[in-house]
Amino acid sequence: MIHIDIGGEGKYPAAINLNPSPTTTIGIGAPVGIPIPNHVAGIGESMPFADDFAEIIMVESTPIYPATAREIARVIKPGGRIRLFHPTDSSTPYGHLAHQDVIQAVGGKSYTYNSADGTTTTLIIAP
């Protein structure tokens, strides 16, 4: 099963970590500057993968631009799962708005949860 983590730095051991940097930059749970496992150089707006390539795509706290939404729709396999996780609140509804862009680009069924801790999580099942 092919799993892409856009902006990933190694949180999910089996995932392909699509990231412009070959080393960690966040420092949460791992030191900064270590090589990212399963690294593929790239960005979400221009993924170096074939159409219908991945069964799972995740984006956690990495920006989603309109081109990212289109690329996710292109790269996800039919029936694939997309998980989006972003901070959001009433003054900066970024997570909700960015997630809507992906929902519109992909289609399929979607489920969105707004947590009391100020995060928005969306699961999309591609048609």
Secondary structure, DSSP 8 states (H G I E B T S, - for coil): --EEEET--SSSTTSEEEESSSB--S-SSS-TT-B-TTEEE-BTTB--S-TT-EEEEEEESS---HHHHHHHHHHEEEEEEEEEEEE--SS--HHHHHHHHHHHHH-SEEEEEE-TTSEEEEEEE--
